[in-house]
Amino acid sequence: MSNELSWMLPPEVFEWIETNISFGSTILEFGSGEGSKRLSSNYNLYSVEHNPEWLRATNGVCLYAPIELSEEFPGEIGWYDLKKIEKELPKKIDLMIIDGPNGTIGRSGMLAHVESFSWTYPVLIDDLHREREFTFSQELAKTLNLKCIHFKETEHEENRSLRSFGVFYRANEV
């Protein structure tokens, strides 16, 4: 398996999406990659990415947002500069996927931008097997009154490591 595919969303993520989100719906994903190609074939996909190498030609909209450095979250260096792309973000979102930026940059910067989104849709967060991403998911859930409505732990086929993801939704809308 290539290194790119080993980082792709697990098959169980696609199964959940394709079972629960109607084809043609709008997905906003933070972090793009090989899985974006599959998503863009069935969905109206907007991908936010900081690495120009991952801005791949898909049927979706690729939005380049460099990392804005910040010391707000210890152990993380920053988050996407949403000011660069805010006018290009979709007005209606049916699913948000948080799979970036990668763990060495951090995802907690999303917490400083919660007012930028309505949070009336499911939020899928990948890599919850990693402590930093799990902690971020819990803080986001607490801040926005989100409830985990689906959690799946899977074993990576190639190296037998555990991976997990969760789907969160506003507790008062479940």
N, C-alpha and C positions, 0 to 999 in steps of 0.2 A: 504494500500500500504506500502510495506517495505521501510525503510529509504534508502536503496540502490537504489530501483527503483525510489524514489522521486527525486534523483539526476541524474538519467539517462537522456540522451539526449531526448528531447520531440519527440513525434511521427512525428511531422512536419519536424524535421531534417532528419529522415530516409526517409520520403516521398521525400524530396528534393534530397537527395543523390541518392536514387533508381531511380528517374526520370532523373537525370542529369549525373550520373556517371555510366558507363557501368560495369555490373558485371564482375569480374575478374580483374578490375583495381586495382592499388596500392594506398592505403590510408595510410598516416602517421598521427597518432593522438598523441597529447600531452595530457595525462590524459586518464586513462582507467577505465573501470567499466563494469556494466551490458550490456551497449550498445555495447561494444566491441565484445561480443559474437555474436550478430546479424550481426555486420559488418563483422566479420571474416568468417561468413558462406557464404557470397557472394563476398567478396573482398580479395585481398592480403593485409592483415592488418599488419602494424607495429605500436605497441603501446609503447610510452615512458612514463614511470611511475617511481615516486620516492618512492612510498609506497609499500613495499614488499607484504603487504596484498592484494593489488589490482593486483598483477602479477598473473593473473588467467590463467589456461590452456584453451586456445582457439585455433582455427586453425591458428591464427596469430602469429606473432613474438613479444614477449614481451621483451622490452629493459629496464633494470633497470638503471636509472640515478638519483643518489642522488641529493639533492638540494645543489647547491653551494651558500653559503651565500654571500650576497653583500649588500652594502648600497647605490648602485648607483641610485636606484629608491625609493624615500621617501615613507614610509608606506608599503613597501614590503621587504621581507627578502632574496629573491634570486630567482634562476631559476635552471632548470635542468643542471647538469654538462655534457654537450655534449661531452667533451673530452673522457669520459668513454665509449661512444657508437658510436662515429663518423664513425668508420669503418663498423658498422653494419647497419647504416641508408640506406634506399633504394636509389639507384642511380636515378631511375625514379619515380616520384610522380605524381599521377593524381588528388589527393585531399589532402589537409592538413586540419586537424581539430585541433583547439586550444581550448581545454576544460580543461586545467590544466596547471600548478598546481592550486590547489584551491585558492580561493580569499584571504585566510589568508596568503598565501605565495606570490602570485603575478604572473602575466603573463608578465609584462613589460620587464623582462629579455630577452625575445625573441628579443627585439630591439637591444641588444648587439650582437646578432648572425645572423642578417639578411644576412650577406655575406655567411653564411653556406648553403643557399638554393637558388634555381633559381627563385622562385616566378612566374613561368610561368603556374601555375595551380590555380584553385579556392582555396580560404582559407576560411573555415567555422569557425567562432568564436562564441562560445556559451556564454550565460549569459550576453548579452549586456544590460539587464535590470538593472545590477549593475553598479554603476558609475565608479568604477575602471576599470572594463572590457571594458566598453564603451569608456572610455578615452584611454585605451591601443589600442583599435581597430582604433580609430581616428589617433593616433600617428603612428601606423603601416601603415595605409593608406597614411598618409602624407609622411612618410619616403620613401615608396616604390611606390608611385603614384598608389595606389590601389583605385578602385571604388567599392562601395557597389552595387552589381548587384541583390541582393535579401535580403529582410529583413522581418522577420516574428515575430510578437508578439503573444503569445498564453497564455491562462489561464490554470494554473496547475489544473488538475482535482480534486485533493484532498483538497487543501487549498485555491483555487481560487486566488493564487498569479499570477502576470504576469511574464512571461519568454519571452526572445527574443533571436534571433540569427541573424547573418548576414553572407552573402557570399560575399567575396571580390575577385576582379580580377584586374590584371594590366590594367589601364585605356586605354593604347595604344593597348591592345590585346582583348578588348571586341568587 
